[in-house]
Amino acid sequence: MNGSLDPEERVLDDSLMGRGDWLGQLSLALEKLEMKHDDLEVVIGGGQIYEIEGDGTRWKPVKGTRKYNKDAFIVIRRPSPAVSSIPMDDFNPGHDPYEWNHADYPGNK
């Protein structure tokens, strides 16, 4: 047999698995964006929850069953309250938005 494998020897360390490097890069990116772990929310996207009653088969799952797509993704975000837009008090455009000069259209030349 070639080589030996001692019990203390780590066959797959973090650098080979990419885990240590990946988590380090994530930590650096979060620091660069000035995101603190208290401000963050982790959400899974790319899935759906069935809202129609089914009999539990593959094609008709039970209501409330969660399914993730093959291209599901993880979102790390800083939640913020949703603020609705406020309409303008005075809207006076310098032109009539419904009036258009068809002679200026490039296809008419």
C-alpha positions as CSV (number, residue, x, y, z in Angstrom):
1,M,0.0,0.0,0.0
2,N,1.3,3.5,-0.8
3,G,1.4,6.0,2.1
4,S,-0.2,5.8,5.4
5,L,-3.3,7.3,7.0
6,D,-3.0,8.2,10.6
7,P,-6.2,8.8,12.6
8,E,-5.0,12.3,13.4
9,E,-4.4,13.2,9.8
10,R,-7.2,15.2,8.2
11,V,-7.9,13.9,4.7
12,L,-10.3,16.7,3.6
13,D,-9.4,19.9,5.4
14,D,-11.3,23.1,5.0
15,S,-9.0,24.5,2.4
16,L,-9.5,21.4,0.2
17,M,-13.3,21.6,0.6
18,G,-13.4,25.3,-0.1
19,R,-15.5,25.9,3.0
20,G,-13.0,27.9,5.0
21,D,-12.1,30.1,2.1
22,W,-15.8,30.6,1.1
23,L,-16.8,31.6,4.6
24,G,-13.9,34.0,4.8
25,Q,-14.8,35.6,1.6
26,L,-18.4,36.0,2.8
27,S,-17.2,37.5,6.0
28,L,-15.0,40.0,4.2
29,A,-17.9,40.9,1.8
30,L,-20.2,41.5,4.8
31,E,-17.6,43.7,6.4
32,K,-17.1,45.7,3.2
33,L,-20.9,46.3,3.0
34,E,-20.9,47.3,6.7
35,M,-23.4,44.6,7.5
36,K,-23.5,43.3,11.0
37,H,-25.0,39.9,11.8
38,D,-27.7,41.5,14.0
39,D,-29.0,43.5,11.0
40,L,-29.2,40.5,8.6
41,E,-31.9,38.2,7.5
42,V,-31.3,34.9,5.6
43,V,-34.0,33.9,3.2
44,I,-34.3,31.0,0.7
45,G,-35.6,31.9,-2.7
46,G,-36.7,29.9,-5.7
47,G,-39.4,27.8,-4.1
48,Q,-43.1,27.6,-3.6
49,I,-45.7,26.5,-1.1
50,Y,-48.7,24.6,-2.4
51,E,-51.9,26.4,-1.5
52,I,-54.4,24.0,-3.1
53,E,-55.6,20.8,-1.3
54,G,-54.1,17.7,-2.7
55,D,-54.0,14.0,-1.9
56,G,-50.3,13.8,-1.1
57,T,-49.0,12.5,-4.5
58,R,-46.2,13.9,-6.5
59,W,-48.6,15.8,-8.8
60,K,-51.0,16.9,-6.1
61,P,-49.1,17.5,-2.9
62,V,-50.8,18.2,0.5
63,K,-51.6,21.9,1.0
64,G,-48.7,23.7,2.7
65,T,-46.0,21.5,1.2
66,R,-42.8,23.5,0.5
67,K,-40.9,22.6,-2.6
68,Y,-37.6,24.1,-3.7
69,N,-36.5,24.4,-7.4
70,K,-33.2,23.0,-8.6
71,D,-31.9,26.6,-9.0
72,A,-33.0,27.7,-5.5
73,F,-30.8,30.4,-3.9
74,I,-30.0,32.0,-0.6
75,V,-30.5,35.7,0.0
76,I,-28.7,37.5,2.7
77,R,-30.4,40.9,3.2
78,R,-30.8,43.8,5.4
79,P,-34.5,44.1,6.0
80,S,-36.0,47.6,5.7
81,P,-39.6,48.8,6.0
82,A,-41.5,49.1,2.8
83,V,-42.4,52.8,2.1
84,S,-45.1,53.5,-0.5
85,S,-44.6,56.2,-3.0
86,I,-46.3,59.6,-2.5
87,P,-48.1,61.1,-5.5
88,M,-46.9,64.5,-6.7
89,D,-49.1,67.5,-5.7
90,D,-48.7,69.3,-9.0
91,F,-48.1,67.3,-12.2
92,N,-47.6,69.7,-15.2
93,P,-45.5,68.1,-18.0
94,G,-44.2,70.4,-20.7
95,H,-45.9,68.3,-23.4
96,D,-49.1,66.3,-23.9
97,P,-48.1,62.7,-23.1
98,Y,-50.7,61.4,-25.5
99,E,-49.7,63.5,-28.4
100,W,-46.9,62.1,-30.6
101,N,-45.7,63.4,-33.9
102,H,-45.7,60.4,-36.2
103,A,-43.7,62.3,-38.9
104,D,-40.6,62.1,-36.6
105,Y,-40.7,58.3,-36.4
106,P,-37.6,56.9,-38.2
107,G,-39.6,54.2,-39.9
108,N,-41.5,56.8,-41.9
109,K,-38.5,58.1,-43.9
